[in-house]
C-alpha cells in the first residue's frame, strides 16, 4: 500500500506532466473541480482541471467536485506512472470515475 505522501507526490508529478505536455495537446476546454478518493487510505485530495492542467492540489475531499476518481493508493500510483491502463482499470473496476459523460469525453484528451 502506497502512503499518503507518495500519492500526494504522484498527483503533483501528474500536474507537472500535464503542464509539460499542454502545448502539444492544445487547449482543452474544461474547467472542473476534481476529487481523488483513496479507499484503502481513507483519505482524499482535491484540485481543479482547467485548460488541460491540474492545479490547486490540496489534501482533503471535495464532496461537490464535478469529477471524482475513486481508487486505491497503489492503483493511483500505477495509473500515474503509466503502468496501469485506464480503460482496463475502469472495465475491471479497479478505478471508478464519476463525471458527466461529456466531461469524460473531454478527459480522454488528457490521457
Buried (B, 14 or more C-beta within 10 A) or exposed (E): EBEBEBBBBBBBEBBEBBEEEBEEEEEBEBEBBBBBBBEEBEBBBBBBBBEBBBEEBEEEBBEEBBBBBBBBBBBBBBBBEEEBBBEEBBEEEBBEBBBEEEBEEBBEEBE
